[in-house]
Amino acid sequence: MSEQQLAVLQPRIHSANKRPLEDLLPIATPISAHIDISSVCNYKCSFCFQADTVGMKKAGLKRGFMSLELFKKIVDDFDAFPDKIKKIKIGNHGEPSLNPNFVDMIAYARASDSADIIEVFTNGSKLTPEINSGLISAGLQRINISLEGLTDERYYQVAGVRQNFQEIIDGVRDLYEQKQRANSDLKIYVKIADQAHALKKESTEIFLLSEQERKYFLDTFSPICDEIFIEKVVPQWAETQLDKQNEVSDRGMYDQEIKAWKEVCPFIFMYMHFNCDGTVSPCTLDWPRKVVIGNVSEQSVSEIWTGALLKELQVAMIAGKRKCVNFCGSCSAPMVCVEENLDPHLDKVIRSISAQKEMGDLASNRWLKTVDQVINFQSVER
């Protein structure tokens, strides 16, 4: 196979050209919408909240599948925005391919023309020839495949699952070959972590990806995907599995330089995350659904995006109160999972957002923990 046919070695955050977030605010249309069609997962990866059964039970987390009807309602609601959404991202807290309407949902989203790109996040365990054919026919444009090891044994040690790794390879290869035959615009991204903690609670063992394993990964998957990368395990999931995630260092998930702390979370100005039960979070990391800004079963998507709950949360962030916001205050994702950084541009952000009339009226803030922490947006001094 010629060098021209090998995958590009780059993190997925570099797969698209992006304008600086501070130049876009206020955003009338979310940049991307994450639709979690399944909160059920067939893996229990050590770094993920899915391995924390006690924590999920304590949070009262109900797991299940989003209905096709609710999915269609969300996609239809996107038409109310003045601009097209950049990406509809399917899958996050669970494995989307477990939803029986998985392929139909992708087909509906693509046919709606509501977004520039329809994207899926998967562990690749269900990439059978039949599913692969359906994904291509549905018009899927990007698929991100996460590997949890390079052997059957490592999958069991890290994700607690009896996974035939050769089936993963065969599934990715079949998808790549089918998309080539169909001349599909689908882009396949395959990634693995540079290290992983053992799943067993009492174990402190860490499996580092050796140079030999790195070479095997690149040699095996580069010819059968479009983009490939070795990511880092970072503390992206707050309040769970903290001993199985790495501490914040000077490098992020995509090997980008990071700050030790960001006052303002960029996610809540860019994204919407639709949980499988219809509740909506302002970012993808709210696994216990503690920062709910609406319910799409009862409201329109645009009502939630322009609603007081999200605006007040944004005000709290701009005022430097992130540490006071429940769950957000303990989250490291703004530092390790995203390059955007609004902190140096707060004056510009305040001027831009204060131009929205409704922001000036938000004298109270229900996101802050105590009454004496209530802020008035108009009185914020920078």
N, C-alpha and C positions, 0 to 999 in steps of 0.2 A: 504494500500500500504506500502510495507516494506521500511525501511530507505535506503536500497541499491538502490532503484529506484528513489530517490529524486535527484533533480538537484544539481550540484556542485555550491556552492556560491563563485563566483570569477569573476573579470572583464575580458572582452574578450582579453585584451592585455596579460593576463597570460595564454591564451589557447594554446600557442605554445612556444617551446623552441627557444630562440634567442641568437645568438652570438653578442658580443659587436660590434656596428657599426664601431667604430674606427679600429677594427681588420679586417674589410672587405674591406675598401676603398683602391684603387678605385674599384667600383663595375662595372663589365662588363655587368651584366644583372640586370635590376631593381628587387628589392625584391618583389614588388607587383605592379600591374597595376589596377587602379581604372577606370572603364568604366561607365560613367554616361549616361545610355540609355534613361533617361527621366529627363528633367529639369523642368517638370511640377509636381506639388504636389497637392493632394486633401486636405492637411492640411495647416494651416498657424500658425505654432507653434510660440509662442510669442518670443522665443529666436532666431529664425531662420530668415535669410534674406527673406524667402518666405513670411513673414508677412510684409515686407517693400516694398510695391508696388511702392512708390515714389522713393525709392533708386534703385530698379530694373529698373524703367523707365529712371531715370537719368543716369544709367550705360549703357543704351542701350541694356539691356539684352534681347535677343530673346530666348523664351522658346519653347521647342518642344521635339520630340522624335528622337533618333538616328535610322537610317535605318538599316535593317538587313544586307544589303550589306556592309555598312561601318563597322559595328560590326565585320563581318567576315573578312574584310580586316585587321582590327587591330589584331585580334587573329592570322590570318595567318602570319602577320609580326613578331610575337613573335618567329617564328621558326628561324629567323636570329641570335638570341642571342646564345652565347656559352652554356649557362646554362638554365635550366627550371625556369620559374618564380615561386616564392613560392605561390602567391595567385593572382587570378583574382577576383577583388571585384566589384560587379555590384550594382550600385545605390549609390547616395551621395547627389546631389543637389536637386533631386526630388524623386518621388515615382516610382521605376522601374516597379512595377506590372501594371502601367498604360500603358506601352508600349505594343502594340498589339502583338509584337514578343518576349515578355518577356521569355516565356518558351523555345521557339526555340533558343533564344540566349544562354541560359544556356546549352541546349543540345549540341549546336555547340561548345561552349567553353570546355565542359567536353570531348567530343569526340575528340577534337584536341590534347589532352594530352599536352597542352602548359604550364600548371601550375599544381602544386601539389594539390592545393585546389581551388574550385570554390565557391565563397562566395557571399551572397546577403544581402543588408541592406534594410529593409522595415518597414513600420508602421503597417503592419499586417492587414490592412483593407480589403484586397482582398484575404485572405486565404480561399477561398471556397474549398469544396471537389474536384472539378474539377481541380482547379489550383494546389492544394496540390498534387494530383495524378500526374499532369504534372511535377511538380518540382522533385518528387521522380524518375519518369521515366527518366527525363533529366539527373539525376545523380548529382543534387546539393549536395554539401558536408557540407555547413555551411550556416545557416540563422540567422541573427541578427534582432530581433524584438523589436522595440522601442514603449513603451506605453507612452501616454501623460496624463494619469489619470486612475482612477479606477472606474469612474462612467460616465454616459452619460453627466451629467452636467459639470463635470470637463473638459471633452474633448471640450465642447463648450466654456468654460471659457478660456482655455489655447490655443486651436488650432482652434477655430472658426468653428467647424464642428459638425453637428448633427450625432454623432457616437453612434450606439448601442454597448455598451461595452460587452454585453453578446455574440455578434457575434464575437468579438475579441477572447474571451475565447474559444468559440466553434471552431473557425478556428485553433487556436494553438493546441487545444486538438485533432482535426481531423488530423492535420499534424503529430502530435506525434504518434497517433495510426496507421496511414497509414505507417509511416516509420518503425514502429516496425513490422507490418505485412509483409512488404516487405523486412525486414532485411537490410534496407538501412544504409549506413554509414553517413547519414545526422546528423549533430549536430545542435540542436536548442538552441539559446541563447536569453533570454528574459530579458529586462532591463526597468527600470523606473527611472526618476530623483527624487532626494530627495526633491526638491522643484521646483516650476514653477511660473513664473510671469503671471498675468492676461494679456490677449491679448489686451484688450482695451487700446488705446493710453494714455488716461487720467488717467488710473487706476495705483495705486502704490501697489495694493494688491499682496501679495505673498502667494501661497498655499504650506504650509509645509506638508510633508508626516508624518502623526502622527504614533505613535507606533502601534496603531490598524490597520492603513492602511498598514504599513510595514508587519505586520503579515498576513494580508489578501492577500497581493501581494505574499508573499513567500508560504503561504499555498495553494493558488489557482494555481500558476504556477509551483512550484517545482515538482509536480508529472507529469507534461506534457511538460517538457523541459529538456535539458541536462545540461545547465549552466544558472545561474541567478545572477543578481546583481542590486544594487541600486546605480546609478551613480550620479554625481554632474553636475549641470548646470554651465558651465564655459564660459568665454568670448572667444569662439573659432572663432566666425564670426566677422572679423574686419570691421569697418566702417559701421556697421548696427545694429539696435536694441540694442544699447549699454545699454539703460536703462532697458532692459529686460534680460540682462545677468549679472551674478555676477562678481564682480571685482576679479582680481588675488589675491588669498590668499596663504596659505602655503600648500594647498592640491589641486590636480588636478582632472580631470574628473573621474578617476578611484581610487580616494582617495590616490594617490601616493604623496610623498613629491615632492615639486617643487622648482625651483629657481625663483626669481623675474624677471630675465631677462636672455636670452641666446643670445650670440652674433651670433652664427651659428645656422641656422635652419636645423635640421636633415632631415626633409622631402625631401628636394631637392636632397639629396644624395641617397635616397632609392626608391622613388616612381615616377610614372607618372600618371597624371590624364587626361583622355580623355573626353572632354566635348561633349555634344550631337551633336554639330555642327561641330565636327572634330578638333577644336582647342585643343591644349594640354597645360596644366598647370603643373608646377613642384610639385604641392601638391593639396590636396583635398579642401583646404579652400579658394582658389581663386575664390569666387563666382561671382565677377564682371568681371572676365577674364582680369585682368590688368597685369598679369605676364605670358603672353602667350609665350611659347618657340617653337612653331611650329604648323603645321596643318597636321594631318594624312591623310587628303583627298588629299594632294599634296606631302607629303613626306612619307618615310617609318618610322616605329617606331624606328628602330635602328639609322637612320639618325638624328632623333630628340634627342634621348638619348645621342648620341656622338657629337651633334652639338654645334656650338659656343655659341648660346644663353644660353643654360643650363650651359655650362662650365664657361662662363663669370659670370653668376649669382652665381655659386659656388665660384668663385674667390672672388667676392665681399663679400660674407659671411665670407670666411676665413680671409679676410683682415679687418674684424670688421666693415664692412660698411652696416650692415643690416638696421640700422635706416635711411640710405640714399636711400634705395631702395623703390620705390613707392609701396604702399600697404603692402609689407613685413615689413616695419618699424613700422607699427601700429598693427601688428598681435601678438596676445598672444598665439596662438596655439602651438608654439614650447615649451612653458613652461607648458601649462595645459593639452595638449592632447597626449603627448608622453614622454616616460621615457628616451629615448636616449639623451645624452648630449655630444656634441663634444668639448665644450669649454675647458675642462681640457686637451684635447689631441690634441691641434692645431699643435704642433710641429710634432707629428706623422702624422697627416692628411696632413700637408704641404709636408712632405717628401714623403708620399705615392702618393699624387696626382701630385706632381711636376715630378714624374717619367714618367708621360704621356707627351710626347713631345709637343703635341698641347697646353698644359696648359702654357708652358713657352713663347708662342708667343702672348698671350692675353694681349697686352700692353694697349688696350683701353677697356672701359667697358660701354656699352650702357645702363646698368641698373641704373647707378648712375645719380642723378638729374642734376648735374652741371659739367661743364668741369673741374673745379679745383678739383673735387673729383675723377678724373680718377686715377686708380692705375696700377701699374705694378706688376704682381704676383711675379716676380723674386726679387723684391726689398722689399717685405714684411718682416719685421723684427719681430721676436718673441723672 
